Amino acid sequence: MKYILLFTTAIFLACEGRQLSRCELVRELRKYGYPENQMRDWVCLVENESSRRTDVIGKPNRDGSRDYGLFQINDRYWCSNTNAPGKDCNVTCKQLLSNNIRDSAVCAQKIYRRHGFNAWYGWINHCRGRPLPDIASC
């Protein structure tokens, strides 16, 4: 019985999302090559899209699509809802919910290269032309 409880707890914890602190997010983005001159925009975007949580799945959009993970990446164009990686980022949407943000970070950079920050309503509505988060201590 004790082992079943430990196993169940381990499974639950492995599936639970991670909420990064602001400085943890900055360190992760630096690790994946995000430019320093855009860092405050990226932090603002992530804070407004997912509250820095890796496990967020957005409510259905008007077209029935959904947004996944830290950057709230849309399944209509960017990730596959099957078990096989696909669409433009060649990942599954489930991969974008991982506590290891590598796949999300790489996909978000691809989206940015095509559309800039305007691809994210969280950035448009809360970051563009507004004071950006302070990351000086990070």
TADACOR-V765911 format. One line per field, one symbol per residue. phi: phi as a letter, one per 30 degrees, with the letter a starting at -180 (. if undefined). psi: psi as a letter, one per 20 degrees, with the letter a starting at -180 (. if undefined). A space follows every 10 residues. Layout:
BEGIN
phi: ???
psi: ???
END
This chain:
BEGIN
phi: .ddddddddd dddddddccd dedddedddd eciddddced ddddeddddb hicdcdcdde dedidbcbie chddddccbc ccdceahdch bdddddcddd dedddddddd ddddbidddc dededbbeib dcedbedc
psi: gghggggggg gghhiqrpoq rghggggghg hjjpphiigh gggggghhgj kkpijporqp rhjirrqpag imppihhhqp jaipqaahil rqhhhijqho jgggggghhg gghhiaiiip hhgghigpjr pqqojhi.
END
